[in-house]
Structure formats: structure tokens, C-alpha cells
Amino acid sequence: MFAKIAAVILALGVCACSLLALRQARLQAANELAEARLRVRSIDERVSLVRAGIAASVVPSEVEHMTAAAEDIVGPLVPLALRDQLEAPDAPGSQLVEDTDP
């Protein structure tokens, strides 16, 4: 009888320890997720600051000058949405692109 009670107590102790281990693992995973979210948030804030700095330092006249210089090197700049239509004139919707060559 004593052996059965000891076995039951031992089994309950093992179950309790396993439940505590699972709970600890879940709490640790939640903590790591929260830390990852904080890291992502701080990186997003730094990216926003850098974007604001870039936006503050670039003026429209400089952008026009850079695009004019780029057009001299690579040719006319075309929006990405229209690039496929210019490369394949037989594609549907290509009639929307006007020929701008003189």
C-alpha cells in the first residue's frame, strides 16, 4: 500500500514538474517575442528618422538635376508601370503609351 501511494505521489510530482517546465517555456517564448517586437519597433523608428533626414536634405531642383544627369547616361527614364508596355508593343494596353521621340 505504501508503494502505491509513493508511486502516485511521484507521478503527480513528475506531472507538476512537466507542467511547470511547459509554463516556463511558454513564458520564455512570449518574452522573446516581445523583445523581437521591441527591436523591430526601434529599427522602424530609426528608419523613419533616416527617411526624414533624406527627405529634408533633398530638394526638388536637385532631383531634377540628378534625373537629367541620369537620362544623359542611361537614356529616358520611364515609370516602372510603363516599362513592360514599352518593351512589348503588342501587349494589351500598349496603345496607352504615346511615342515621345521627335
C-alpha positions as YAML, in Angstrom:
chain: A
units: angstrom
residues:
- id: 1
  name: MET
  ca: [0.00, 0.00, 0.00]
- id: 2
  name: PHE
  ca: [2.82, 2.36, 0.88]
- id: 3
  name: ALA
  ca: [4.48, 1.69, -2.51]
- id: 4
  name: LYS
  ca: [1.26, 2.59, -4.38]
- id: 5
  name: ILE
  ca: [0.90, 5.89, -2.52]
- id: 6
  name: ALA
  ca: [4.58, 6.69, -3.13]
- id: 7
  name: ALA
  ca: [4.15, 5.90, -6.85]
- id: 8
  name: VAL
  ca: [1.08, 8.13, -7.08]
- id: 9
  name: ILE
  ca: [2.87, 10.98, -5.29]
- id: 10
  name: LEU
  ca: [5.90, 10.52, -7.51]
- id: 11
  name: ALA
  ca: [3.71, 10.51, -10.66]
- id: 12
  name: LEU
  ca: [1.92, 13.67, -9.51]
- id: 13
  name: GLY
  ca: [5.29, 15.31, -8.84]
- id: 14
  name: VAL
  ca: [6.52, 14.41, -12.33]
- id: 15
  name: CYS
  ca: [3.30, 15.82, -13.86]
- id: 16
  name: ALA
  ca: [3.64, 19.02, -11.83]
- id: 17
  name: CYS
  ca: [7.28, 19.44, -12.87]
- id: 18
  name: SER
  ca: [6.42, 18.90, -16.53]
- id: 19
  name: LEU
  ca: [3.59, 21.46, -16.30]
- id: 20
  name: LEU
  ca: [5.98, 23.97, -14.72]
- id: 21
  name: ALA
  ca: [8.53, 23.33, -17.48]
- id: 22
  name: LEU
  ca: [5.89, 23.87, -20.18]
- id: 23
  name: ARG
  ca: [4.72, 27.06, -18.49]
- id: 24
  name: GLN
  ca: [8.29, 28.34, -18.24]
- id: 25
  name: ALA
  ca: [8.90, 27.56, -21.92]
- id: 26
  name: ARG
  ca: [5.73, 29.42, -22.89]
- id: 27
  name: LEU
  ca: [6.70, 32.46, -20.80]
- id: 28
  name: GLN
  ca: [10.19, 32.45, -22.28]
- id: 29
  name: ALA
  ca: [8.78, 32.29, -25.83]
- id: 30
  name: ALA
  ca: [6.42, 35.19, -25.07]
- id: 31
  name: ASN
  ca: [9.33, 37.20, -23.64]
- id: 32
  name: GLU
  ca: [11.46, 36.56, -26.73]
- id: 33
  name: LEU
  ca: [8.55, 37.59, -28.97]
- id: 34
  name: ALA
  ca: [8.11, 40.83, -27.02]
- id: 35
  name: GLU
  ca: [11.84, 41.57, -27.26]
- id: 36
  name: ALA
  ca: [11.75, 40.93, -31.01]
- id: 37
  name: ARG
  ca: [8.82, 43.31, -31.39]
- id: 38
  name: LEU
  ca: [10.70, 45.98, -29.44]
- id: 39
  name: ARG
  ca: [13.76, 45.51, -31.67]
- id: 40
  name: VAL
  ca: [11.59, 45.81, -34.79]
- id: 41
  name: ARG
  ca: [9.94, 48.93, -33.41]
- id: 42
  name: SER
  ca: [13.28, 50.60, -32.65]
- id: 43
  name: ILE
  ca: [14.56, 49.72, -36.12]
- id: 44
  name: ASP
  ca: [11.39, 51.17, -37.66]
- id: 45
  name: GLU
  ca: [11.89, 54.37, -35.67]
- id: 46
  name: ARG
  ca: [15.49, 54.66, -36.86]
- id: 47
  name: VAL
  ca: [14.39, 54.06, -40.47]
- id: 48
  name: SER
  ca: [11.77, 56.80, -40.10]
- id: 49
  name: LEU
  ca: [14.40, 59.21, -38.79]
- id: 50
  name: VAL
  ca: [16.75, 58.41, -41.67]
- id: 51
  name: ARG
  ca: [13.93, 58.82, -44.21]
- id: 52
  name: ALA
  ca: [13.02, 62.17, -42.67]
- id: 53
  name: GLY
  ca: [16.65, 63.25, -42.86]
- id: 54
  name: ILE
  ca: [16.87, 62.23, -46.51]
- id: 55
  name: ALA
  ca: [13.61, 64.00, -47.31]
- id: 56
  name: ALA
  ca: [14.83, 67.15, -45.58]
- id: 57
  name: SER
  ca: [18.14, 67.18, -47.41]
- id: 58
  name: VAL
  ca: [16.80, 66.58, -50.93]
- id: 59
  name: VAL
  ca: [15.18, 69.49, -52.72]
- id: 60
  name: PRO
  ca: [13.21, 69.20, -55.99]
- id: 61
  name: SER
  ca: [15.80, 71.12, -58.01]
- id: 62
  name: GLU
  ca: [18.48, 68.58, -57.01]
- id: 63
  name: VAL
  ca: [16.20, 65.70, -58.01]
- id: 64
  name: GLU
  ca: [15.61, 67.29, -61.41]
- id: 65
  name: HIS
  ca: [19.35, 67.77, -61.85]
- id: 66
  name: MET
  ca: [20.05, 64.12, -60.90]
- id: 67
  name: THR
  ca: [17.36, 62.78, -63.27]
- id: 68
  name: ALA
  ca: [18.69, 64.93, -66.11]
- id: 69
  name: ALA
  ca: [22.18, 63.57, -65.48]
- id: 70
  name: ALA
  ca: [20.84, 60.01, -65.36]
- id: 71
  name: GLU
  ca: [18.95, 60.48, -68.63]
- id: 72
  name: ASP
  ca: [22.19, 61.55, -70.30]
- id: 73
  name: ILE
  ca: [23.82, 58.29, -69.19]
- id: 74
  name: VAL
  ca: [21.07, 55.65, -69.47]
- id: 75
  name: GLY
  ca: [18.51, 57.27, -71.76]
- id: 76
  name: PRO
  ca: [15.00, 58.43, -70.98]
- id: 77
  name: LEU
  ca: [13.62, 57.41, -67.61]
- id: 78
  name: VAL
  ca: [10.33, 55.51, -67.79]
- id: 79
  name: PRO
  ca: [7.99, 54.68, -64.90]
- id: 80
  name: LEU
  ca: [8.16, 51.03, -63.85]
- id: 81
  name: ALA
  ca: [4.45, 50.62, -64.55]
- id: 82
  name: LEU
  ca: [5.01, 51.52, -68.21]
- id: 83
  name: ARG
  ca: [8.34, 49.73, -68.73]
- id: 84
  name: ASP
  ca: [6.75, 46.40, -69.75]
- id: 85
  name: GLN
  ca: [4.43, 48.13, -72.20]
- id: 86
  name: LEU
  ca: [7.33, 49.90, -73.88]
- id: 87
  name: GLU
  ca: [9.33, 46.68, -74.21]
- id: 88
  name: ALA
  ca: [6.40, 44.71, -75.70]
- id: 89
  name: PRO
  ca: [4.41, 46.95, -78.05]
- id: 90
  name: ASP
  ca: [1.98, 44.12, -78.89]
- id: 91
  name: ALA
  ca: [0.84, 43.78, -75.29]
- id: 92
  name: PRO
  ca: [-2.72, 44.81, -74.40]
- id: 93
  name: GLY
  ca: [-2.83, 48.36, -73.15]
- id: 94
  name: SER
  ca: [0.33, 49.39, -75.00]
- id: 95
  name: GLN
  ca: [-1.66, 51.88, -77.05]
- id: 96
  name: LEU
  ca: [-1.84, 54.00, -73.88]
- id: 97
  name: VAL
  ca: [1.84, 54.84, -74.21]
- id: 98
  name: GLU
  ca: [2.44, 57.68, -76.60]
- id: 99
  name: ASP
  ca: [5.54, 57.85, -78.74]
- id: 100
  name: THR
  ca: [7.53, 60.82, -77.42]
- id: 101
  name: ASP
  ca: [10.52, 60.52, -79.79]
- id: 102
  name: PRO
  ca: [10.90, 63.58, -82.09]
...
